[in-house]
C-alpha cells in the first residue's frame, strides 16, 4: 500500500487522542506537536475519519504500543 503524509499524520493524531494518559504524558506532548500543523475540522471523527491506509497505520500503532490485557 502507498502511505502519504496525510495518512501517517492523521493516524498518529488519532492514536495520540485515543491513548494519551493526561496532560503530562509523552503522547499528549506528541498530540500538541502534531496540532501545530494538523488541524482536523469539526467533522473529524477519529478512527472513522481515517482512510483505509490510515486505519492500517493506527492499528499497527495500537498493536505495537498498547499492552494486551
N, CA, C, O and CB atoms as a CASP TS submission, in Angstrom:
PFRMAT TS
TARGET T0000
AUTHOR 0000-0000-0000
METHOD Language model
MODEL 1
PARENT N/A
ATOM      1  N   UNK     1       0.836  -1.194   0.000  1.00  0.00           N
ATOM      2  CA  UNK     1       0.000   0.000   0.000  1.00  0.00           C
ATOM      3  C   UNK     1       0.873   1.247   0.000  1.00  0.00           C
ATOM      4  O   UNK     1       2.022   1.227   0.441  1.00  0.00           O
ATOM      5  CB  UNK     1      -0.947   0.004   1.215  1.00  0.00           C
ATOM      6  N   UNK     2       0.313   2.299  -0.492  1.00  0.00           N
ATOM      7  CA  UNK     2       1.004   3.574  -0.543  1.00  0.00           C
ATOM      8  C   UNK     2       0.512   4.454   0.598  1.00  0.00           C
ATOM      9  O   UNK     2      -0.684   4.723   0.708  1.00  0.00           O
ATOM     10  CB  UNK     2       0.789   4.268  -1.909  1.00  0.00           C
ATOM     11  N   UNK     3       1.422   4.897   1.438  1.00  0.00           N
ATOM     12  CA  UNK     3       1.076   5.776   2.547  1.00  0.00           C
ATOM     13  C   UNK     3       1.563   7.182   2.239  1.00  0.00           C
ATOM     14  O   UNK     3       2.751   7.391   1.993  1.00  0.00           O
ATOM     15  CB  UNK     3       1.682   5.263   3.876  1.00  0.00           C
ATOM     16  N   UNK     4       0.662   8.133   2.250  1.00  0.00           N
ATOM     17  CA  UNK     4       1.103   9.506   2.073  1.00  0.00           C
ATOM     18  C   UNK     4       1.196  10.180   3.444  1.00  0.00           C
ATOM     19  O   UNK     4       0.821   9.594   4.459  1.00  0.00           O
ATOM     20  CB  UNK     4       0.136  10.283   1.134  1.00  0.00           C
ATOM     21  N   UNK     5       1.691  11.389   3.461  1.00  0.00           N
ATOM     22  CA  UNK     5       1.912  12.106   4.728  1.00  0.00           C
ATOM     23  C   UNK     5       0.623  12.307   5.505  1.00  0.00           C
ATOM     24  O   UNK     5       0.617  12.231   6.734  1.00  0.00           O
ATOM     25  CB  UNK     5       2.558  13.457   4.463  1.00  0.00           C
ATOM     26  N   UNK     6      -0.453  12.560   4.808  1.00  0.00           N
ATOM     27  CA  UNK     6      -1.722  12.790   5.484  1.00  0.00           C
ATOM     28  C   UNK     6      -2.170  11.535   6.230  1.00  0.00           C
ATOM     29  O   UNK     6      -2.656  11.634   7.357  1.00  0.00           O
ATOM     30  CB  UNK     6      -2.794  13.224   4.478  1.00  0.00           C
ATOM     31  N   UNK     7      -2.018  10.361   5.624  1.00  0.00           N
ATOM     32  CA  UNK     7      -2.369   9.110   6.292  1.00  0.00           C
ATOM     33  C   UNK     7      -1.563   8.931   7.577  1.00  0.00           C
ATOM     34  O   UNK     7      -2.109   8.576   8.622  1.00  0.00           O
ATOM     35  CB  UNK     7      -2.136   7.920   5.353  1.00  0.00           C
ATOM     36  N   UNK     8      -0.282   9.177   7.484  1.00  0.00           N
ATOM     37  CA  UNK     8       0.613   8.974   8.628  1.00  0.00           C
ATOM     38  C   UNK     8       0.287   9.957   9.748  1.00  0.00           C
ATOM     39  O   UNK     8       0.135   9.554  10.901  1.00  0.00           O
ATOM     40  CB  UNK     8       2.085   9.129   8.198  1.00  0.00           C
ATOM     41  N   UNK     9       0.181  11.233   9.418  1.00  0.00           N
ATOM     42  CA  UNK     9      -0.076  12.258  10.429  1.00  0.00           C
ATOM     43  C   UNK     9      -1.452  12.080  11.064  1.00  0.00           C
ATOM     44  O   UNK     9      -1.590  12.183  12.283  1.00  0.00           O
ATOM     45  CB  UNK     9       0.037  13.652   9.812  1.00  0.00           C
ATOM     46  N   UNK    10      -2.457  11.816  10.257  1.00  0.00           N
ATOM     47  CA  UNK    10      -3.803  11.671  10.811  1.00  0.00           C
ATOM     48  C   UNK    10      -3.913  10.429  11.686  1.00  0.00           C
ATOM     49  O   UNK    10      -4.619  10.456  12.694  1.00  0.00           O
ATOM     50  CB  UNK    10      -4.834  11.609   9.688  1.00  0.00           C
ATOM     51  N   UNK    11      -3.236   9.343  11.328  1.00  0.00           N
ATOM     52  CA  UNK    11      -3.256   8.133  12.158  1.00  0.00           C
ATOM     53  C   UNK    11      -2.547   8.368  13.493  1.00  0.00           C
ATOM     54  O   UNK    11      -3.038   7.943  14.539  1.00  0.00           O
ATOM     55  CB  UNK    11      -2.597   6.960  11.410  1.00  0.00           C
ATOM     56  N   UNK    12      -1.415   9.030  13.461  1.00  0.00           N
ATOM     57  CA  UNK    12      -0.689   9.323  14.706  1.00  0.00           C
ATOM     58  C   UNK    12      -1.494  10.287  15.583  1.00  0.00           C
ATOM     59  O   UNK    12      -1.502  10.150  16.806  1.00  0.00           O
ATOM     60  CB  UNK    12       0.708   9.923  14.394  1.00  0.00           C
ATOM     61  N   UNK    13      -2.159  11.243  14.974  1.00  0.00           N
ATOM     62  CA  UNK    13      -3.003  12.185  15.718  1.00  0.00           C
ATOM     63  C   UNK    13      -4.159  11.448  16.397  1.00  0.00           C
ATOM     64  O   UNK    13      -4.432  11.672  17.576  1.00  0.00           O
ATOM     65  CB  UNK    13      -3.550  13.286  14.778  1.00  0.00           C
ATOM     66  N   UNK    14      -4.833  10.575  15.658  1.00  0.00           N
ATOM     67  CA  UNK    14      -5.956   9.820  16.226  1.00  0.00           C
ATOM     68  C   UNK    14      -5.473   8.901  17.346  1.00  0.00           C
ATOM     69  O   UNK    14      -6.137   8.783  18.376  1.00  0.00           O
ATOM     70  CB  UNK    14      -6.666   8.997  15.130  1.00  0.00           C
ATOM     71  N   UNK    15      -4.331   8.253  17.155  1.00  0.00           N
ATOM     72  CA  UNK    15      -3.775   7.379  18.187  1.00  0.00           C
ATOM     73  C   UNK    15      -3.443   8.170  19.452  1.00  0.00           C
ATOM     74  O   UNK    15      -3.758   7.736  20.560  1.00  0.00           O
ATOM     75  CB  UNK    15      -2.518   6.664  17.663  1.00  0.00           C
ATOM     76  N   UNK    16      -2.814   9.318  19.285  1.00  0.00           N
ATOM     77  CA  UNK    16      -2.460  10.142  20.443  1.00  0.00           C
ATOM     78  C   UNK    16      -3.715  10.651  21.159  1.00  0.00           C
ATOM     79  O   UNK    16      -3.734  10.730  22.387  1.00  0.00           O
ATOM     80  CB  UNK    16      -1.581  11.330  20.006  1.00  0.00           C
ATOM     81  N   UNK    17      -4.752  10.993  20.410  1.00  0.00           N
ATOM     82  CA  UNK    17      -6.023  11.418  21.020  1.00  0.00           C
ATOM     83  C   UNK    17      -6.629  10.303  21.859  1.00  0.00           C
ATOM     84  O   UNK    17      -7.117  10.539  22.964  1.00  0.00           O
ATOM     85  CB  UNK    17      -7.022  11.856  19.936  1.00  0.00           C
ATOM     86  N   UNK    18      -6.593   9.107  21.332  1.00  0.00           N
ATOM     87  CA  UNK    18      -7.256   7.987  21.990  1.00  0.00           C
ATOM     88  C   UNK    18      -6.472   7.417  23.173  1.00  0.00           C
ATOM     89  O   UNK    18      -7.077   6.906  24.115  1.00  0.00           O
ATOM     90  CB  UNK    18      -7.504   6.902  20.992  1.00  0.00           C
ATOM     91  N   UNK    19      -5.156   7.491  23.142  1.00  0.00           N
ATOM     92  CA  UNK    19      -4.361   6.760  24.125  1.00  0.00           C
ATOM     93  C   UNK    19      -3.444   7.613  25.001  1.00  0.00           C
ATOM     94  O   UNK    19      -2.649   7.055  25.757  1.00  0.00           O
ATOM     95  CB  UNK    19      -3.542   5.763  23.423  1.00  0.00           C
ATOM     96  N   UNK    20      -3.523   8.926  24.930  1.00  0.00           N
ATOM     97  CA  UNK    20      -2.664   9.709  25.827  1.00  0.00           C
ATOM     98  C   UNK    20      -3.149   9.515  27.260  1.00  0.00           C
ATOM     99  O   UNK    20      -4.320   9.218  27.498  1.00  0.00           O
ATOM    100  CB  UNK    20      -2.668  11.229  25.438  1.00  0.00           C
ATOM    101  N   UNK    21      -2.239   9.686  28.202  1.00  0.00           N
ATOM    102  CA  UNK    21      -2.533   9.406  29.611  1.00  0.00           C
ATOM    103  C   UNK    21      -2.583  10.675  30.442  1.00  0.00           C
ATOM    104  O   UNK    21      -2.264  10.654  31.631  1.00  0.00           O
ATOM    105  CB  UNK    21      -1.495   8.458  30.187  1.00  0.00           C
ATOM    106  N   UNK    22      -2.972  11.757  29.838  1.00  0.00           N
ATOM    107  CA  UNK    22      -3.080  13.008  30.564  1.00  0.00           C
ATOM    108  C   UNK    22      -2.130  14.057  30.039  1.00  0.00           C
ATOM    109  O   UNK    22      -1.308  13.799  29.159  1.00  0.00           O
ATOM    110  CB  UNK    22      -2.828  12.784  32.019  1.00  0.00           C
ATOM    111  N   UNK    23      -2.260  15.234  30.591  1.00  0.00           N
ATOM    112  CA  UNK    23      -1.553  16.405  30.097  1.00  0.00           C
ATOM    113  C   UNK    23      -0.039  16.276  30.152  1.00  0.00           C
ATOM    114  O   UNK    23       0.648  16.923  29.362  1.00  0.00           O
ATOM    115  CB  UNK    23      -1.971  17.599  30.872  1.00  0.00           C
ATOM    116  N   UNK    24       0.496  15.486  31.030  1.00  0.00           N
ATOM    117  CA  UNK    24       1.948  15.403  31.180  1.00  0.00           C
ATOM    118  C   UNK    24       2.541  14.137  30.565  1.00  0.00           C
ATOM    119  O   UNK    24       3.702  13.815  30.816  1.00  0.00           O
ATOM    120  CB  UNK    24       2.313  15.469  32.642  1.00  0.00           C
ATOM    121  N   UNK    25       1.765  13.423  29.771  1.00  0.00           N
ATOM    122  CA  UNK    25       2.275  12.207  29.142  1.00  0.00           C
ATOM    123  C   UNK    25       2.992  12.542  27.827  1.00  0.00           C
ATOM    124  O   UNK    25       2.805  13.611  27.247  1.00  0.00           O
ATOM    125  CB  UNK    25       1.124  11.207  28.888  1.00  0.00           C
ATOM    126  N   UNK    26       3.803  11.604  27.390  1.00  0.00           N
ATOM    127  CA  UNK    26       4.544  11.784  26.136  1.00  0.00           C
ATOM    128  C   UNK    26       3.606  11.843  24.933  1.00  0.00           C
ATOM    129  O   UNK    26       3.838  12.615  24.003  1.00  0.00           O
ATOM    130  CB  UNK    26       5.555  10.648  25.951  1.00  0.00           C
ATOM    131  N   UNK    27       2.554  11.036  24.947  1.00  0.00           N
ATOM    132  CA  UNK    27       1.619  11.067  23.822  1.00  0.00           C
ATOM    133  C   UNK    27       0.853  12.385  23.756  1.00  0.00           C
ATOM    134  O   UNK    27       0.517  12.852  22.668  1.00  0.00           O
ATOM    135  CB  UNK    27       0.639   9.906  23.921  1.00  0.00           C
ATOM    136  N   UNK    28       0.579  12.982  24.899  1.00  0.00           N
ATOM    137  CA  UNK    28      -0.091  14.284  24.895  1.00  0.00           C
ATOM    138  C   UNK    28       0.829  15.346  24.292  1.00  0.00           C
ATOM    139  O   UNK    28       0.380  16.215  23.545  1.00  0.00           O
ATOM    140  CB  UNK    28      -0.515  14.687  26.330  1.00  0.00           C
ATOM    141  N   UNK    29       2.110  15.268  24.621  1.00  0.00           N
ATOM    142  CA  UNK    29       3.084  16.196  24.035  1.00  0.00           C
ATOM    143  C   UNK    29       3.159  15.997  22.526  1.00  0.00           C
ATOM    144  O   UNK    29       3.263  16.968  21.776  1.00  0.00           O
ATOM    145  CB  UNK    29       4.480  15.999  24.670  1.00  0.00           C
ATOM    146  N   UNK    30       3.107  14.740  22.076  1.00  0.00           N
ATOM    147  CA  UNK    30       3.109  14.448  20.640  1.00  0.00           C
ATOM    148  C   UNK    30       1.848  15.007  19.983  1.00  0.00           C
ATOM    149  O   UNK    30       1.911  15.567  18.889  1.00  0.00           O
ATOM    150  CB  UNK    30       3.213  12.924  20.394  1.00  0.00           C
ATOM    151  N   UNK    31       0.710  14.856  20.649  1.00  0.00           N
ATOM    152  CA  UNK    31      -0.548  15.386  20.146  1.00  0.00           C
ATOM    153  C   UNK    31      -0.456  16.902  19.959  1.00  0.00           C
ATOM    154  O   UNK    31      -0.930  17.435  18.956  1.00  0.00           O
ATOM    155  CB  UNK    31      -1.697  15.031  21.102  1.00  0.00           C
ATOM    156  N   UNK    32       0.141  17.581  20.906  1.00  0.00           N
ATOM    157  CA  UNK    32       0.293  19.033  20.815  1.00  0.00           C
ATOM    158  C   UNK    32       1.230  19.429  19.676  1.00  0.00           C
ATOM    159  O   UNK    32       0.971  20.397  18.961  1.00  0.00           O
ATOM    160  CB  UNK    32       0.818  19.593  22.137  1.00  0.00           C
ATOM    161  N   UNK    33       2.323  18.674  19.508  1.00  0.00           N
ATOM    162  CA  UNK    33       3.254  18.974  18.414  1.00  0.00           C
ATOM    163  C   UNK    33       2.583  18.776  17.061  1.00  0.00           C
ATOM    164  O   UNK    33       2.733  19.603  16.162  1.00  0.00           O
ATOM    165  CB  UNK    33       4.509  18.090  18.515  1.00  0.00           C
ATOM    166  N   UNK    34       1.847  17.682  16.918  1.00  0.00           N
ATOM    167  CA  UNK    34       1.143  17.437  15.657  1.00  0.00           C
ATOM    168  C   UNK    34       0.096  18.523  15.431  1.00  0.00           C
ATOM    169  O   UNK    34      -0.125  18.943  14.295  1.00  0.00           O
ATOM    170  CB  UNK    34       0.479  16.034  15.659  1.00  0.00           C
ATOM    171  N   UNK    35      -0.545  18.977  16.497  1.00  0.00           N
ATOM    172  CA  UNK    35      -1.568  20.010  16.396  1.00  0.00           C
ATOM    173  C   UNK    35      -1.056  21.338  15.888  1.00  0.00           C
ATOM    174  O   UNK    35      -1.851  22.199  15.510  1.00  0.00           O
ATOM    175  CB  UNK    35      -2.198  20.210  17.714  1.00  0.00           C
ATOM    176  N   UNK    36       0.258  21.529  15.870  1.00  0.00           N
ATOM    177  CA  UNK    36       0.829  22.755  15.319  1.00  0.00           C
ATOM    178  C   UNK    36       0.646  22.854  13.815  1.00  0.00           C
ATOM    179  O   UNK    36       0.591  23.956  13.270  1.00  0.00           O
ATOM    180  CB  UNK    36       2.296  22.839  15.655  1.00  0.00           C
ATOM    181  N   UNK    37       0.552  21.714  13.137  1.00  0.00           N
ATOM    182  CA  UNK    37       0.416  21.747  11.680  1.00  0.00           C
ATOM    183  C   UNK    37      -0.749  20.904  11.155  1.00  0.00           C
ATOM    184  O   UNK    37      -1.054  20.977   9.964  1.00  0.00           O
ATOM    185  CB  UNK    37       1.695  21.274  11.047  1.00  0.00           C
ATOM    186  N   UNK    38      -1.398  20.121  11.987  1.00  0.00           N
ATOM    187  CA  UNK    38      -2.544  19.315  11.561  1.00  0.00           C
ATOM    188  C   UNK    38      -3.739  19.719  12.396  1.00  0.00           C
ATOM    189  O   UNK    38      -3.763  19.498  13.607  1.00  0.00           O
ATOM    190  CB  UNK    38      -2.257  17.785  11.698  1.00  0.00           C
ATOM    191  N   UNK    39      -4.721  20.305  11.757  1.00  0.00           N
ATOM    192  CA  UNK    39      -5.913  20.775  12.465  1.00  0.00           C
ATOM    193  C   UNK    39      -7.162  20.183  11.814  1.00  0.00           C
ATOM    194  O   UNK    39      -7.686  20.728  10.842  1.00  0.00           O
ATOM    195  CB  UNK    39      -5.980  22.329  12.466  1.00  0.00           C
ATOM    196  N   UNK    40      -7.626  19.069  12.358  1.00  0.00           N
ATOM    197  CA  UNK    40      -8.837  18.478  11.782  1.00  0.00           C
ATOM    198  C   UNK    40     -10.042  19.373  12.044  1.00  0.00           C
ATOM    199  O   UNK    40     -10.090  20.093  13.041  1.00  0.00           O
ATOM    200  CB  UNK    40      -9.083  17.069  12.361  1.00  0.00           C
ATOM    201  N   UNK    41     -10.986  19.322  11.163  1.00  0.00           N
ATOM    202  CA  UNK    41     -12.179  20.149  11.296  1.00  0.00           C
ATOM    203  C   UNK    41     -13.210  19.539  12.226  1.00  0.00           C
ATOM    204  O   UNK    41     -12.958  18.536  12.894  1.00  0.00           O
ATOM    205  CB  UNK    41     -12.796  20.382   9.947  1.00  0.00           C
ATOM    206  N   UNK    42     -14.366  20.164  12.254  1.00  0.00           N
ATOM    207  CA  UNK    42     -15.440  19.719  13.132  1.00  0.00           C
ATOM    208  C   UNK    42     -15.970  18.342  12.728  1.00  0.00           C
ATOM    209  O   UNK    42     -16.557  17.648  13.559  1.00  0.00           O
ATOM    210  CB  UNK    42     -16.573  20.736  13.125  1.00  0.00           C
ATOM    211  N   UNK    43     -15.780  17.941  11.499  1.00  0.00           N
ATOM    212  CA  UNK    43     -16.271  16.650  11.039  1.00  0.00           C
ATOM    213  C   UNK    43     -15.341  15.495  11.426  1.00  0.00           C
ATOM    214  O   UNK    43     -15.645  14.335  11.151  1.00  0.00           O
ATOM    215  CB  UNK    43     -16.453  16.679   9.536  1.00  0.00           C
ATOM    216  N   UNK    44     -14.218  15.807  12.058  1.00  0.00           N
ATOM    217  CA  UNK    44     -13.246  14.786  12.451  1.00  0.00           C
ATOM    218  C   UNK    44     -13.902  13.821  13.433  1.00  0.00           C
ATOM    219  O   UNK    44     -14.497  14.227  14.431  1.00  0.00           O
ATOM    220  CB  UNK    44     -11.975  15.433  13.081  1.00  0.00           C
ATOM    221  N   UNK    45     -13.779  12.548  13.125  1.00  0.00           N
ATOM    222  CA  UNK    45     -14.406  11.526  13.949  1.00  0.00           C
ATOM    223  C   UNK    45     -13.406  10.449  14.331  1.00  0.00           C
ATOM    224  O   UNK    45     -13.768   9.281  14.471  1.00  0.00           O
ATOM    225  CB  UNK    45     -15.594  10.909  13.222  1.00  0.00           C
ATOM    226  N   UNK    46     -12.146  10.839  14.499  1.00  0.00           N
ATOM    227  CA  UNK    46     -11.124   9.896  14.921  1.00  0.00           C
ATOM    228  C   UNK    46     -10.894   8.777  13.924  1.00  0.00           C
ATOM    229  O   UNK    46     -10.692   9.019  12.734  1.00  0.00           O
ATOM    230  CB  UNK    46     -11.491   9.314  16.238  1.00  0.00           C
ATOM    231  N   UNK    47     -10.927   7.566  14.418  1.00  0.00           N
ATOM    232  CA  UNK    47     -10.628   6.380  13.613  1.00  0.00           C
ATOM    233  C   UNK    47     -11.514   6.286  12.378  1.00  0.00           C
ATOM    234  O   UNK    47     -11.039   5.923  11.302  1.00  0.00           O
ATOM    235  CB  UNK    47     -10.788   5.125  14.452  1.00  0.00           C
ATOM    236  N   UNK    48     -12.786   6.607  12.520  1.00  0.00           N
ATOM    237  CA  UNK    48     -13.713   6.509  11.398  1.00  0.00           C
ATOM    238  C   UNK    48     -13.405   7.510  10.284  1.00  0.00           C
ATOM    239  O   UNK    48     -13.816   7.305   9.142  1.00  0.00           O
ATOM    240  CB  UNK    48     -15.125   6.716  11.887  1.00  0.00           C
ATOM    241  N   UNK    49     -12.696   8.574  10.597  1.00  0.00           N
ATOM    242  CA  UNK    49     -12.342   9.580   9.596  1.00  0.00           C
ATOM    243  C   UNK    49     -11.075   9.225   8.822  1.00  0.00           C
ATOM    244  O   UNK    49     -10.752   9.875   7.828  1.00  0.00           O
ATOM    245  CB  UNK    49     -12.165  10.924  10.261  1.00  0.00           C
ATOM    246  N   UNK    50     -10.366   8.209   9.269  1.00  0.00           N
ATOM    247  CA  UNK    50      -9.123   7.825   8.611  1.00  0.00           C
ATOM    248  C   UNK    50      -9.403   7.068   7.320  1.00  0.00           C
ATOM    249  O   UNK    50     -10.422   6.391   7.182  1.00  0.00           O
ATOM    250  CB  UNK    50      -8.265   6.974   9.546  1.00  0.00           C
ATOM    251  N   UNK    51      -8.476   7.200   6.381  1.00  0.00           N
ATOM    252  CA  UNK    51      -8.556   6.397   5.163  1.00  0.00           C
ATOM    253  C   UNK    51      -8.226   4.947   5.510  1.00  0.00           C
ATOM    254  O   UNK    51      -7.842   4.647   6.641  1.00  0.00           O
ATOM    255  CB  UNK    51      -7.588   6.943   4.060  1.00  0.00           C
ATOM    256  N   UNK    52      -8.373   4.065   4.554  1.00  0.00           N
ATOM    257  CA  UNK    52      -8.039   2.652   4.800  1.00  0.00           C
ATOM    258  C   UNK    52      -6.571   2.515   5.203  1.00  0.00           C
ATOM    259  O   UNK    52      -6.239   1.753   6.110  1.00  0.00           O
ATOM    260  CB  UNK    52      -8.332   1.791   3.541  1.00  0.00           C
ATOM    261  N   UNK    53      -5.703   3.253   4.527  1.00  0.00           N
ATOM    262  CA  UNK    53      -4.280   3.233   4.875  1.00  0.00           C
ATOM    263  C   UNK    53      -4.049   3.806   6.268  1.00  0.00           C
ATOM    264  O   UNK    53      -3.253   3.270   7.039  1.00  0.00           O
ATOM    265  CB  UNK    53      -3.463   4.021   3.841  1.00  0.00           C
ATOM    266  N   UNK    54      -4.743   4.895   6.592  1.00  0.00           N
ATOM    267  CA  UNK    54      -4.619   5.491   7.916  1.00  0.00           C
ATOM    268  C   UNK    54      -5.083   4.548   9.007  1.00  0.00           C
ATOM    269  O   UNK    54      -4.477   4.497  10.077  1.00  0.00           O
ATOM    270  CB  UNK    54      -5.404   6.776   7.986  1.00  0.00           C
ATOM    271  N   UNK    55      -6.147   3.801   8.756  1.00  0.00           N
ATOM    272  CA  UNK    55      -6.627   2.831   9.735  1.00  0.00           C
ATOM    273  C   UNK    55      -5.619   1.709   9.937  1.00  0.00           C
ATOM    274  O   UNK    55      -5.469   1.202  11.048  1.00  0.00           O
ATOM    275  CB  UNK    55      -7.970   2.255   9.298  1.00  0.00           C
ATOM    276  N   UNK    56      -4.928   1.318   8.871  1.00  0.00           N
ATOM    277  CA  UNK    56      -3.901   0.291   8.999  1.00  0.00           C
ATOM    278  C   UNK    56      -2.736   0.799   9.853  1.00  0.00           C
ATOM    279  O   UNK    56      -2.220   0.068  10.698  1.00  0.00           O
ATOM    280  CB  UNK    56      -3.399  -0.143   7.609  1.00  0.00           C
ATOM    281  N   UNK    57      -2.330   2.033   9.635  1.00  0.00           N
ATOM    282  CA  UNK    57      -1.255   2.625  10.440  1.00  0.00           C
ATOM    283  C   UNK    57      -1.688   2.702  11.894  1.00  0.00           C
ATOM    284  O   UNK    57      -0.917   2.351  12.787  1.00  0.00           O
ATOM    285  CB  UNK    57      -0.876   4.035   9.913  1.00  0.00           C
ATOM    286  N   UNK    58      -2.911   3.155  12.146  1.00  0.00           N
ATOM    287  CA  UNK    58      -3.454   3.252  13.504  1.00  0.00           C
ATOM    288  C   UNK    58      -3.455   1.878  14.171  1.00  0.00           C
ATOM    289  O   UNK    58      -3.015   1.741  15.313  1.00  0.00           O
ATOM    290  CB  UNK    58      -4.887   3.841  13.480  1.00  0.00           C
ATOM    291  N   UNK    59      -3.944   0.868  13.468  1.00  0.00           N
ATOM    292  CA  UNK    59      -3.997  -0.488  14.027  1.00  0.00           C
ATOM    293  C   UNK    59      -2.606  -1.002  14.374  1.00  0.00           C
ATOM    294  O   UNK    59      -2.430  -1.682  15.385  1.00  0.00           O
ATOM    295  CB  UNK    59      -4.671  -1.444  13.042  1.00  0.00           C
ATOM    296  N   UNK    60      -1.615  -0.681  13.542  1.00  0.00           N
ATOM    297  CA  UNK    60      -0.230  -1.077  13.837  1.00  0.00           C
ATOM    298  C   UNK    60       0.300  -0.346  15.062  1.00  0.00           C
ATOM    299  O   UNK    60       1.025  -0.935  15.864  1.00  0.00           O
ATOM    300  CB  UNK    60       0.678  -0.800  12.630  1.00  0.00           C
ATOM    301  N   UNK    61      -0.048   0.926  15.220  1.00  0.00           N
ATOM    302  CA  UNK    61       0.365   1.666  16.413  1.00  0.00           C
ATOM    303  C   UNK    61      -0.235   1.043  17.672  1.00  0.00           C
ATOM    304  O   UNK    61       0.451   0.892  18.683  1.00  0.00           O
ATOM    305  CB  UNK    61      -0.052   3.142  16.301  1.00  0.00           C
ATOM    306  N   UNK    62      -1.501   0.688  17.607  1.00  0.00           N
ATOM    307  CA  UNK    62      -2.155   0.053  18.752  1.00  0.00           C
ATOM    308  C   UNK    62      -1.487  -1.277  19.077  1.00  0.00           C
ATOM    309  O   UNK    62      -1.215  -1.564  20.243  1.00  0.00           O
ATOM    310  CB  UNK    62      -3.655  -0.158  18.473  1.00  0.00           C
ATOM    311  N   UNK    63      -1.220  -2.095  18.054  1.00  0.00           N
ATOM    312  CA  UNK    63      -0.597  -3.393  18.270  1.00  0.00           C
ATOM    313  C   UNK    63       0.810  -3.263  18.866  1.00  0.00           C
ATOM    314  O   UNK    63       1.228  -4.102  19.663  1.00  0.00           O
ATOM    315  CB  UNK    63      -0.537  -4.160  16.959  1.00  0.00           C
ATOM    316  N   UNK    64       1.534  -2.214  18.479  1.00  0.00           N
ATOM    317  CA  UNK    64       2.902  -2.034  18.937  1.00  0.00           C
ATOM    318  C   UNK    64       3.013  -1.368  20.305  1.00  0.00           C
ATOM    319  O   UNK    64       3.974  -1.620  21.032  1.00  0.00           O
ATOM    320  CB  UNK    64       3.653  -1.230  17.938  1.00  0.00           C
ATOM    321  N   UNK    65       2.042  -0.517  20.674  1.00  0.00           N
ATOM    322  CA  UNK    65       2.235   0.319  21.853  1.00  0.00           C
ATOM    323  C   UNK    65       1.227   0.125  22.979  1.00  0.00           C
ATOM    324  O   UNK    65       1.444   0.627  24.082  1.00  0.00           O
ATOM    325  CB  UNK    65       2.208   1.719  21.446  1.00  0.00           C
ATOM    326  N   UNK    66       0.144  -0.580  22.735  1.00  0.00           N
ATOM    327  CA  UNK    66      -0.868  -0.757  23.766  1.00  0.00           C
ATOM    328  C   UNK    66      -0.769  -2.177  24.294  1.00  0.00           C
ATOM    329  O   UNK    66      -0.889  -3.137  23.533  1.00  0.00           O
ATOM    330  CB  UNK    66      -2.294  -0.459  23.218  1.00  0.00           C
ATOM    331  N   UNK    67      -0.548  -2.314  25.609  1.00  0.00           N
ATOM    332  CA  UNK    67      -0.427  -3.663  26.169  1.00  0.00           C
ATOM    333  C   UNK    67      -1.753  -4.417  26.106  1.00  0.00           C
ATOM    334  O   UNK    67      -2.819  -3.845  26.334  1.00  0.00           O
ATOM    335  CB  UNK    67       0.063  -3.592  27.616  1.00  0.00           C
ATOM    336  N   UNK    68      -1.670  -5.688  25.799  1.00  0.00           N
ATOM    337  CA  UNK    68      -2.874  -6.538  25.759  1.00  0.00           C
ATOM    338  C   UNK    68      -3.194  -6.993  27.179  1.00  0.00           C
ATOM    339  O   UNK    68      -2.291  -7.264  27.971  1.00  0.00           O
ATOM    340  CB  UNK    68      -2.672  -7.778  24.808  1.00  0.00           C
ATOM    341  N   UNK    69      -4.441  -7.073  27.483  1.00  0.00           N
ATOM    342  CA  UNK    69      -4.849  -7.485  28.838  1.00  0.00           C
ATOM    343  C   UNK    69      -5.282  -8.905  28.862  1.00  0.00           C
ATOM    344  O   UNK    69      -5.658  -9.418  29.916  1.00  0.00           O
ATOM    345  CB  UNK    69      -5.963  -6.615  29.362  1.00  0.00           C
TER
END
